[in-house]
Amino acid sequence: MSAAAPRRDACLPDVVLELIHAEDSSALVEIFRAYLETMSLGPFALAEVRVVKNDWRENLILGTVPDAFLDEYFATKSLFVSPLFRTAQQDCEPAPLEEIYNQKFRTSRGRKVFQHIKKFGIHKGYSFPLKGRNGRPTLMLVAGDFNGIDTIARMEIETSILAFYRRACALCSDSQQPGKAPEGGLSDRERETLSWVAYGKTDWEIAQLLGISERTVHYHIENVKKKMMVPTRLQAVVEAIRKLEILI
């Protein structure tokens, strides 16, 4: 008798299969919590930020970090100076939390955010950047001691995090269609153009960077000004940052 054909999903960690079939967000969190516990890791938090208000529950945030931490984090608008989110926007590699806070974006306000995180005992671990829907700031924070986690195990964690986020998106559906800007929001090209404006680039320089004409750059900026309901490009930058359309 010939051997049975191997399952096509046999190479995937079992937890991935459990995550993608989680019935609800509570089950999703519990599956991932139990998985991390086998490696003595946790707590954790997936955060996809849509709005910055006192009530963090208006965003897609799932995990086991204390609610008190999230309440204080959003009440103080720490997102805007958080090295975690700024790193997630600029890098694609997971990074140790202590490295992020010790070496990147070391400002007085950034240090205050670190002290806030330290107060809740979640300052050691890893931050895993994710590509959020509609360009939203998105990451998974996993607290714990990663010294005993080898490269293979960490890659499996990354794979599990991706499965977690995809299932979370399916369970906590976004009213916006994938690939389109939110109603009244900016398109991907408008965000890209305005981000270069925020860095002080001229229309000509932006045109060279994006491979488009100066006229097209001007067109995008004018559209942004209309959507942000402001008369100048500087005000457009400020308003876009306030609404989390761009991060710099």
C-alpha positions in Angstrom: 0.0 0.0 0.0 1.4 3.4 -0.9 1.9 6.0 1.8 -0.8 8.6 2.2 0.0 11.9 0.5 1.2 14.5 3.0 -1.1 17.3 3.9 -0.5 20.5 2.0 -0.6 22.5 5.3 1.7 20.1 7.2 4.6 22.6 7.3 2.5 25.2 9.0 2.6 25.6 12.8 -0.5 24.1 14.3 -1.3 27.4 15.9 -1.6 29.1 12.5 -4.4 26.7 11.5 -6.1 27.3 14.8 -5.9 31.1 14.5 -7.3 31.2 11.0 -10.3 29.2 12.1 -11.0 31.1 15.4 -14.7 31.6 15.9 -14.5 35.0 17.5 -12.0 37.6 18.8 -12.0 36.1 22.3 -11.1 32.7 20.9 -8.4 34.3 18.8 -6.8 36.0 21.7 -6.9 32.8 23.9 -5.3 30.7 21.1 -2.4 33.1 20.7 -2.1 33.6 24.5 -1.7 29.9 25.0 0.8 29.6 22.2 3.0 32.3 23.6 2.7 30.8 27.1 4.4 27.6 25.8 7.5 29.8 25.2 7.0 31.8 28.5 6.1 34.9 26.5 3.3 37.4 27.0 1.4 39.6 27.5 0.7 40.8 23.9 -1.3 43.4 21.9 -2.2 43.7 18.3 -2.9 47.4 17.5 -4.3 48.8 14.2 -4.9 52.4 14.9 -7.7 54.2 13.0 -8.4 57.2 15.3 -6.6 58.7 18.2 -9.1 59.4 20.9 -9.4 58.7 24.6 -11.3 55.5 23.9 -8.8 53.1 22.4 -11.7 50.6 21.8 -12.6 52.6 18.6 -9.5 50.9 17.1 -8.7 47.3 16.3 -6.8 46.4 19.5 -6.8 42.8 20.7 -4.6 41.2 23.3 -3.8 40.7 27.0 -2.0 43.9 27.9 -3.8 45.7 30.8 -6.7 48.0 29.8 -5.2 50.6 32.2 -2.1 50.8 30.1 -4.2 51.4 26.9 -6.4 53.9 28.7 -3.4 56.0 29.7 -1.5 55.5 26.4 -4.4 56.9 24.3 -5.4 59.6 26.9 -1.9 61.1 26.6 -1.8 60.8 22.8 1.4 58.8 23.2 1.0 57.3 19.7 2.4 60.5 18.1 5.7 60.2 19.9 5.8 56.4 20.4 9.1 54.9 19.1 7.1 51.7 18.6 4.8 53.0 16.0 7.4 55.2 14.4 9.7 52.2 14.0 6.8 50.1 12.7 6.1 52.7 10.0 9.8 52.9 8.8 11.1 49.3 9.3 9.9 45.9 8.2 12.0 43.8 10.6 10.9 42.9 14.1 13.0 44.6 16.8 13.6 44.2 20.5 11.7 46.7 22.5 14.8 47.8 24.5 16.7 48.4 21.3 13.9 50.6 19.9 13.7 52.7 23.0 17.5 52.9 23.6 18.7 53.7 20.1 15.8 55.0 18.0 13.9 58.2 18.3 15.5 59.0 21.7 13.6 62.1 22.6 12.4 63.4 26.0 8.8 62.6 25.1 9.8 59.2 23.7 11.5 58.4 27.0 8.3 59.3 28.8 6.5 56.7 26.7 9.1 54.2 27.6 8.7 54.9 31.3 4.9 54.4 30.9 5.5 51.0 29.2 8.0 50.1 31.9 5.5 50.9 34.6 3.3 48.1 33.3 6.1 45.7 32.9 5.9 45.3 29.2 9.2 47.0 28.2 11.0 43.8 27.3 10.1 41.8 24.3 9.7 42.4 20.6 7.7 44.7 18.3 6.5 43.1 15.0 5.5 45.6 12.3 2.5 44.8 10.1 1.1 46.4 6.9 -2.1 47.8 8.2 -5.3 48.3 6.2 -5.5 51.7 4.5 -1.9 52.5 5.6 -2.9 52.6 9.3 -0.2 52.3 12.0 -0.2 48.6 12.9 2.0 46.3 15.0 2.0 43.4 17.3 3.8 43.8 20.7 4.9 40.6 22.4 6.4 41.1 25.9 8.7 38.6 27.5 12.3 37.2 27.4 13.3 36.4 23.8 16.8 35.3 24.7 15.9 31.7 24.4 13.9 32.1 21.2 16.0 31.0 18.2 15.6 32.3 14.6 13.2 29.5 13.5 11.0 29.9 16.5 10.8 33.7 16.0 9.9 33.2 12.3 7.1 30.9 13.4 5.9 33.6 15.8 5.9 36.1 12.9 3.9 33.7 10.8 1.4 33.2 13.6 1.1 37.0 14.1 0.2 37.4 10.4 -2.5 34.7 10.8 -3.7 36.5 13.9 -4.0 39.8 12.2 -5.7 38.4 9.1 -8.3 36.6 11.2 -8.7 39.7 13.4 -9.5 41.8 10.3 -12.0 39.2 9.1 -13.7 39.1 12.5 -13.6 42.9 13.1 -14.5 44.0 9.6 -13.5 47.3 8.3 -16.3 49.4 6.7 -13.8 50.5 4.0 -13.1 48.4 0.9 -9.5 47.1 0.6 -7.3 49.3 -1.5 -9.5 52.4 -1.3 -9.1 55.4 0.9 -11.6 55.8 3.7 -14.5 58.1 3.0 -13.1 61.6 3.1 -9.6 60.3 3.5 -6.5 60.4 1.3 -5.5 58.0 -1.4 -2.2 56.1 -1.2 -0.6 58.5 -3.7 -1.9 61.5 -1.8 -0.4 60.2 1.4 2.9 59.5 -0.3 3.0 63.0 -1.9 2.0 64.8 1.3 4.6 62.8 3.3 7.3 64.2 1.1 5.8 67.7 1.5 6.1 67.2 5.3 9.9 66.4 4.8 10.3 69.8 3.0 10.5 68.6 -0.6 9.6 70.9 -3.5 7.1 69.8 -6.1 10.0 69.2 -8.6 11.8 67.0 -6.0 8.7 65.0 -5.3 8.0 64.5 -9.0 11.6 63.1 -9.4 11.1 60.8 -6.4 7.8 59.5 -7.5 8.4 59.4 -11.2 5.5 61.7 -12.0 5.1 65.2 -13.4 5.1 68.4 -11.3 1.6 69.1 -12.5 0.5 65.7 -11.0 2.2 66.5 -7.7 0.4 69.9 -7.6 -2.9 68.1 -8.4 -2.5 65.7 -5.5 -1.6 68.4 -3.1 -4.6 70.5 -4.1 -6.8 67.5 -3.6 -5.3 66.9 -0.1 -6.0 70.6 0.8 -9.6 70.2 -0.3 -10.1 67.0 1.7 -8.4 68.4 4.8 -10.5 71.6 4.3 -7.4 73.9 4.7 -5.9 76.7 2.5 -2.2 75.8 2.7 0.0 72.8 2.2 1.5 73.3 5.7 -1.9 73.2 7.3 -2.7 70.1 5.2 0.4 68.4 6.7 -0.6 69.3 10.2 -4.2 68.2 9.7 -3.2 64.9 8.0 -0.9 64.1 10.9 -3.7 64.9 13.4 -6.0 62.5 11.5 -3.4 59.8 11.3 -3.4 60.0 7.5 0.4 60.3 7.6 3.1 59.8 10.2 6.5 61.5 10.1 
